Amino acid sequence: MVTLSSSATPGALPEPVIKDERIQLVDAHNRPCGSASRRLMRRFRFWHRATYVFVRNGRGELCVQRRTLTKEVFPGYHDLATGSVVGAGEAEHVAARRELAEELGIEGVSLTPCFTFRYTDGGNFIHGSAFLADYDGPLVLQEDEVADATWLTVEAALALEDATPDSRVALERMLAQGWLMARDD
């Protein structure tokens, strides 16, 4: 697995690519209140919705992705879940399925809705929806967003120092609520 060195400087990173898409905006209580471009949502730090799909294989391992260096938020970090912001007028489960297909090439699997949560840190104001999917097939990575993917135990995923903080919070809650079981082996 490739790890970014701590000597990497922001100037050394490629220019982030911000998709030109409309994002569903919500208020602090998760009520829809309009839409904005992704660029404006980031610039003005609007509340928005995001999905987090934890993909588990038959051994109980999670699919962990390495974000490309052109991602607008946390470039090069590990994502512990597949997902993204929810598009304007899009339902969370539809966004979750779309992102699962786009990022990992996974289609036709059952999604189990687990919980919703709020995440506010680092200028991000998110109402997240967490899902669980079981999958043992091949992965087809979206090359402009996913640099690499690997299967890790829950413990190994949580031990990653460069995991995106929002996916870490969601994974910790998945474990605490019993959606995933810790393994002692």
C-alpha positions as CSV (number, residue, x, y, z in Angstrom):
1,M,0.0,0.0,0.0
2,V,1.4,3.4,-0.9
3,T,1.6,6.0,1.9
4,L,2.1,9.7,1.5
5,S,5.2,10.9,3.2
6,S,4.8,13.6,5.9
7,S,7.2,15.7,4.0
8,A,4.6,16.3,1.2
9,T,3.7,19.9,0.9
10,P,0.4,21.3,-0.3
11,G,2.3,23.0,-3.2
12,A,3.5,19.6,-4.4
13,L,-0.1,18.3,-4.8
14,P,-1.8,18.6,-8.1
15,E,-4.6,21.1,-8.5
16,P,-7.9,19.6,-7.0
17,V,-10.6,18.7,-9.4
18,I,-14.1,19.9,-8.3
19,K,-16.9,18.3,-10.2
20,D,-19.5,20.5,-11.8
21,E,-22.6,19.2,-10.2
22,R,-25.5,20.5,-8.1
23,I,-25.5,19.4,-4.4
24,Q,-28.6,19.0,-2.2
25,L,-28.3,21.6,0.6
26,V,-30.0,21.1,3.9
27,D,-30.3,23.1,7.1
28,A,-28.8,22.1,10.5
29,H,-31.8,19.8,11.0
30,N,-31.3,18.0,7.7
31,R,-34.3,19.7,6.0
32,P,-33.8,20.4,2.3
33,C,-33.3,24.1,1.6
34,G,-32.1,24.3,-2.0
35,S,-29.1,23.4,-4.0
36,A,-25.8,24.8,-5.0
37,S,-22.8,23.9,-7.1
38,R,-20.3,21.7,-5.4
39,R,-17.8,24.6,-5.6
40,L,-20.1,27.0,-3.8
41,M,-21.1,24.3,-1.2
42,R,-17.4,23.9,-0.4
43,R,-16.6,27.7,-0.5
44,F,-19.4,28.7,1.8
45,R,-19.4,25.5,3.9
46,F,-23.1,24.8,3.5
47,W,-24.8,21.9,5.3
48,H,-25.2,19.0,2.9
49,R,-25.9,15.3,2.8
50,A,-23.4,12.5,2.1
51,T,-23.4,8.8,1.9
52,Y,-21.0,6.2,3.5
53,V,-21.2,2.6,2.2
54,F,-19.1,0.2,4.1
55,V,-18.3,-2.7,1.8
56,R,-17.6,-6.0,3.7
57,N,-16.3,-9.2,2.2
58,G,-17.0,-12.8,3.4
59,R,-13.9,-12.6,5.8
60,G,-15.4,-9.6,7.5
61,E,-12.8,-7.2,6.0
62,L,-13.7,-3.8,4.8
63,C,-12.8,-2.3,1.4
64,V,-10.6,0.7,2.1
65,Q,-9.8,3.1,-0.7
66,R,-6.9,5.5,-1.3
67,R,-8.2,8.8,-2.6
68,T,-6.5,10.3,-5.6
69,L,-4.3,13.4,-5.1
70,T,-6.7,15.5,-7.1
71,K,-9.6,15.0,-4.7
72,E,-10.8,18.4,-3.4
73,V,-11.0,17.2,0.2
74,F,-8.4,15.0,1.9
75,P,-6.4,14.2,-1.2
76,G,-4.4,11.0,-0.9
77,Y,-6.1,9.9,2.4
78,H,-7.8,6.6,3.0
79,D,-11.5,6.4,2.7
80,L,-13.0,3.7,5.0
81,A,-16.3,3.8,3.1
82,T,-17.4,4.4,-0.4
83,G,-19.6,7.4,-0.9
84,S,-20.0,11.1,-1.7
85,V,-22.2,14.1,-1.4
86,V,-25.9,13.7,-2.4
87,G,-27.0,15.4,-5.6
88,A,-29.8,17.9,-5.7
89,G,-33.1,16.1,-5.5
90,E,-31.4,12.7,-5.0
91,A,-32.4,10.3,-2.3
92,E,-29.6,9.1,-0.1
93,H,-30.0,5.4,-1.0
94,V,-29.9,6.3,-4.7
95,A,-26.7,8.3,-4.2
96,A,-25.2,5.4,-2.2
97,R,-25.9,3.0,-5.1
98,R,-24.6,5.4,-7.7
99,E,-21.3,6.0,-5.8
100,L,-20.8,2.3,-5.2
101,A,-21.1,1.6,-8.9
102,E,-19.0,4.6,-9.9
103,E,-16.1,4.2,-7.4
104,L,-15.8,0.4,-7.1
105,G,-17.9,-1.0,-10.0
106,I,-20.2,-2.8,-7.6
107,E,-23.8,-3.1,-8.8
108,G,-26.8,-5.2,-7.8
109,V,-25.9,-5.8,-4.2
110,S,-28.3,-5.2,-1.2
111,L,-27.7,-2.1,0.8
112,T,-28.5,-2.2,4.5
113,P,-29.4,1.3,5.9
114,C,-27.6,1.5,9.3
115,F,-28.0,5.0,10.7
116,T,-27.7,8.7,10.1
117,F,-25.3,11.1,11.8
118,R,-24.0,14.7,11.9
119,Y,-20.4,15.5,11.2
120,T,-19.0,19.0,11.7
121,D,-15.3,19.5,11.5
122,G,-12.7,21.2,9.4
123,G,-15.3,23.3,7.6
124,N,-17.5,20.3,6.7
125,F,-21.2,20.3,7.7
126,I,-22.6,16.9,6.8
127,H,-25.7,14.9,7.5
128,G,-24.4,11.4,6.7
129,S,-26.3,8.2,5.9
130,A,-24.4,5.0,6.6
131,F,-25.0,1.8,4.7
132,L,-23.5,-1.7,4.7
133,A,-23.0,-3.9,1.7
134,D,-21.6,-7.5,1.5
135,Y,-19.5,-8.2,-1.6
136,D,-16.9,-10.7,-2.7
137,G,-16.5,-9.9,-6.4
138,P,-14.0,-8.0,-8.4
139,L,-13.5,-4.2,-8.0
140,V,-13.3,-1.8,-10.9
141,L,-11.8,1.4,-9.6
142,Q,-12.8,4.9,-10.8
143,E,-9.4,6.1,-11.8
144,D,-10.0,9.9,-11.3
145,E,-11.2,9.4,-7.7
146,V,-9.8,6.0,-6.4
147,A,-6.0,5.5,-6.6
148,D,-6.1,2.1,-4.9
149,A,-8.3,-0.2,-2.8
150,T,-7.5,-3.0,-0.4
151,W,-9.3,-5.2,2.1
152,L,-8.5,-4.6,5.8
153,T,-9.9,-5.8,9.1
154,V,-12.0,-3.2,11.0
155,E,-9.1,-2.8,13.5
156,A,-6.5,-2.2,10.7
157,A,-8.8,0.3,9.0
158,L,-9.3,2.2,12.3
159,A,-5.5,2.2,12.9
160,L,-4.8,4.1,9.6
161,E,-3.5,7.5,10.6
162,D,-4.5,9.1,7.3
163,A,-8.1,8.0,7.2
164,T,-10.7,10.7,6.3
165,P,-12.0,11.9,9.6
166,D,-15.7,11.6,8.7
167,S,-15.4,8.0,7.5
168,R,-13.5,7.2,10.7
169,V,-16.4,8.6,12.8
170,A,-18.9,6.6,10.8
171,L,-16.9,3.4,11.1
172,E,-16.5,3.9,14.8
173,R,-20.2,4.2,15.1
174,M,-20.8,1.1,12.9
175,L,-18.6,-0.9,15.3
176,A,-20.2,0.6,18.5
177,Q,-23.7,-0.1,17.2
178,G,-22.9,-3.7,16.4
179,W,-23.1,-3.4,12.6
180,L,-19.6,-4.8,12.3
181,M,-17.9,-7.2,14.6
182,A,-14.4,-6.7,15.9
183,R,-12.1,-9.8,15.4
184,D,-9.6,-10.9,18.0
185,D,-7.5,-13.0,15.5
